[in-house]
Amino acid sequence: MNLKNQRVVIIGGSSGIGLATAKEAILQGARVVIAGRSLEKLESAKAALDSELLEIQQLDNKNEDSIKAFFTMLDILIICLRLVPHTCLVQ
């Protein structure tokens, strides 16, 4: 897959696999948006990657309007998150 000039959105991109994925996408020339709850973690990730191709977005997953507005901007979506054991995902 050629990522050059693609807009890649990674939810959970401030650490771990998400951050590593963001780094690789940037190396391939993608414009990357990492999103997560913690602005502090997002800012730390931005400093670590130090790229003009990176944008950070705080995402409130409990606010429906915030989620709708966020998803209007993407070409590619990668979600890296940890599921909590014994959590019902669908009710």
VOVEXBA-944124 format. One record per residue: z, x, y of N, C-alpha, C in turn. Coordinates in Angstrom, 1 decimal. Atoms other than C-alpha are relative to their C-alpha. Layout:
% residues N
nzz nxx nyy cazz caxx cayy czz cxx cyy
Z X Y Z X Y Z X Y
...
END
This chain:
% residues 91
nzz nxx nyy cazz caxx cayy czz cxx cyy
0.0 0.8 -1.2 0.0 0.0 0.0 0.0 0.9 1.2
0.1 -0.8 -1.2 -1.0 1.4 3.4 0.9 -0.7 1.1
-0.9 0.6 -1.0 1.8 0.8 5.9 -0.3 0.4 1.4
0.3 -0.4 -1.3 0.2 2.4 8.9 -0.3 -1.2 0.9
0.1 1.1 -1.1 0.5 0.1 12.0 0.4 -1.3 -0.5
-0.5 1.3 0.4 2.1 -2.6 9.9 1.4 -0.2 0.6
-1.4 0.3 -0.5 5.3 -4.3 11.2 0.8 -0.4 -1.2
-0.8 0.1 1.2 7.9 -4.0 8.5 1.4 -0.4 0.4
-1.4 0.5 -0.3 11.2 -6.0 8.7 0.9 0.2 -1.2
-0.9 -0.3 1.1 14.1 -4.8 6.6 1.4 -0.6 0.4
-1.3 0.6 -0.2 17.2 -7.0 6.5 1.0 0.7 -0.9
-0.9 -0.9 0.7 20.1 -4.9 5.4 -0.4 1.4 0.1
0.6 -1.3 -0.1 18.4 -1.8 6.7 0.9 1.0 0.7
-0.8 -0.9 -0.7 21.3 -0.1 8.3 0.7 1.0 -0.9
-0.6 -0.9 0.9 22.5 1.7 5.2 -0.7 -0.1 -1.4
0.4 0.1 1.4 21.7 2.5 1.6 -1.5 0.0 -0.3
1.4 0.1 0.4 18.4 1.5 0.0 -0.8 -0.5 1.2
0.8 0.5 -1.2 17.4 -0.4 3.2 -0.3 1.0 1.0
0.2 -1.1 -1.0 17.9 2.6 5.4 -1.0 1.0 -0.6
0.9 -0.9 0.7 16.0 4.8 2.9 -1.4 -0.6 0.1
1.3 0.6 0.0 13.2 2.3 2.8 -0.6 0.0 1.5
0.5 -0.1 -1.4 13.0 2.2 6.6 -0.5 1.4 0.3
0.4 -1.4 -0.2 12.8 6.0 6.7 -1.4 0.2 -0.6
1.3 -0.2 0.6 9.9 6.0 4.3 -1.1 -0.7 0.6
1.0 0.8 -0.7 8.1 3.2 6.0 -0.4 0.7 1.3
0.3 -0.7 -1.2 8.3 5.1 9.3 -0.8 1.2 -0.3
0.8 -1.2 0.4 7.0 8.3 7.6 -1.4 -0.4 -0.3
1.4 0.5 0.3 4.0 6.2 6.5 -0.7 -0.6 1.2
0.6 0.5 -1.2 3.4 5.1 10.1 0.2 -1.5 0.3
-0.3 1.4 -0.3 4.9 1.6 10.0 0.9 -0.2 1.2
-1.0 0.4 -1.1 6.6 -0.1 13.0 1.1 -0.8 -0.8
-1.1 0.5 0.9 10.0 -0.9 11.4 1.1 -0.7 0.9
-1.1 0.7 -0.6 12.6 -3.5 12.4 1.1 0.0 -1.1
-1.1 0.2 0.9 16.0 -3.2 10.7 0.9 -1.0 0.6
-0.9 1.1 -0.5 18.3 -6.2 11.0 1.2 0.0 -0.9
-1.3 0.1 0.7 21.9 -6.7 10.0 1.0 -0.6 1.0
-1.1 0.6 -0.8 25.2 -8.2 11.2 0.6 1.0 1.0
-0.7 -0.9 -0.7 26.8 -5.1 12.5 -0.8 0.8 1.0
0.8 -0.7 -1.0 25.4 -3.8 15.8 0.4 1.5 0.0
-0.5 -1.4 0.1 27.5 -0.6 15.4 -0.8 0.7 -1.1
0.8 -0.6 1.1 25.8 0.1 12.0 -1.4 0.2 0.4
1.4 0.0 -0.4 22.4 -0.7 13.4 -0.3 1.1 1.0
0.1 -1.1 -0.9 22.9 1.7 16.3 0.1 1.3 -0.6
-0.2 -1.2 0.7 24.1 4.4 14.0 -1.3 0.3 -0.8
1.3 -0.2 0.7 21.0 3.9 11.8 -1.1 0.5 0.9
1.1 -0.4 -0.9 18.7 4.1 14.8 0.2 1.4 0.5
-0.2 -1.4 -0.4 20.3 7.4 15.9 -0.3 0.9 -1.1
0.3 -0.9 1.1 20.0 8.8 12.4 -1.5 0.1 -0.3
1.4 -0.1 0.2 16.3 7.9 12.1 -0.8 0.5 1.2
0.5 -0.6 -1.2 15.5 8.8 15.7 -1.5 -0.1 0.1
1.5 0.2 0.0 12.0 7.3 15.8 -0.3 -1.1 1.0
0.6 1.0 -0.9 10.0 5.4 18.4 -0.5 -1.2 -0.7
0.5 1.1 0.8 8.7 3.3 15.6 1.0 -1.0 -0.5
-1.1 0.8 0.5 12.1 1.8 14.9 0.6 -0.9 1.1
-0.7 1.0 -0.8 13.6 -1.3 16.4 1.2 -0.6 -0.8
-1.1 0.6 0.7 17.0 -2.8 15.6 0.2 -1.4 0.6
-0.3 1.4 -0.4 17.9 -6.5 15.7 1.3 -0.5 -0.7
-1.2 0.7 0.6 21.3 -8.1 15.2 -0.4 -1.4 -0.5
0.4 1.2 0.5 20.8 -11.1 13.0 1.2 -0.8 -0.5
-1.1 0.9 0.3 23.3 -14.0 12.8 -0.5 -0.9 -1.1
0.5 0.9 1.1 22.7 -15.5 9.3 0.7 -1.3 -0.1
-0.6 1.3 -0.1 24.9 -18.4 10.2 -0.5 -0.9 1.1
0.6 0.8 -1.1 22.8 -19.6 13.1 -1.5 -0.3 -0.3
1.3 0.4 0.4 19.7 -21.5 12.1 -1.1 0.4 1.0
1.0 -0.4 -1.1 17.9 -21.0 15.5 -0.2 1.5 0.0
0.1 -1.4 0.0 18.6 -17.3 15.3 -0.9 0.5 -1.1
0.8 -0.3 1.1 17.1 -17.1 11.9 -1.5 -0.4 0.2
1.4 0.4 -0.2 14.0 -19.1 12.8 -0.7 0.9 1.0
0.5 -0.9 -1.0 13.4 -17.0 15.9 -0.3 1.4 -0.5
0.2 -1.3 0.5 13.8 -13.8 14.0 -1.2 0.1 -0.9
1.0 -0.1 1.0 11.3 -14.6 11.3 -1.4 -0.2 0.5
1.3 0.2 -0.5 8.4 -15.4 13.6 -0.8 1.3 0.3
0.6 -1.3 -0.4 7.7 -11.6 14.2 -0.5 0.9 -1.1
0.2 -1.0 1.0 7.0 -10.2 10.8 -1.3 -0.1 -0.8
1.2 -0.1 0.9 4.1 -9.0 8.6 0.5 0.2 -1.4
-0.5 -0.4 1.4 6.2 -7.6 5.7 1.5 -0.2 0.1
-1.5 0.2 0.0 9.8 -8.6 4.8 0.5 0.7 -1.3
-0.7 -0.6 1.1 12.1 -6.5 2.7 1.5 -0.3 0.2
-1.4 0.4 -0.1 15.6 -7.8 2.0 0.8 0.9 -1.0
-0.8 -0.8 0.8 18.2 -5.3 0.7 1.5 -0.5 0.3
-1.4 0.5 -0.2 21.6 -7.0 0.2 0.7 0.0 -1.3
-0.9 0.0 1.2 24.5 -7.0 -2.2 0.5 -1.5 -0.1
-0.5 1.3 0.3 25.3 -10.3 -3.8 1.4 0.1 -0.5
-1.4 0.1 0.4 28.9 -11.2 -4.2 0.1 -0.7 -1.3
-0.2 0.7 1.3 29.9 -11.9 -7.8 0.6 -1.4 0.1
-0.6 1.3 0.1 30.7 -15.5 -8.6 -0.3 -0.8 1.2
0.4 0.8 -1.2 28.9 -16.8 -5.5 -1.1 -1.0 -0.4
1.1 1.0 0.3 26.9 -20.0 -5.8 -1.0 0.1 1.1
1.0 -0.2 -0.9 23.6 -19.4 -4.1 -0.7 -1.3 0.4
0.6 1.3 -0.2 22.4 -23.0 -4.4 1.0 -1.1 -0.4
-0.9 1.1 0.3 24.4 -26.1 -4.2 -0.7 -1.3 -0.1
END
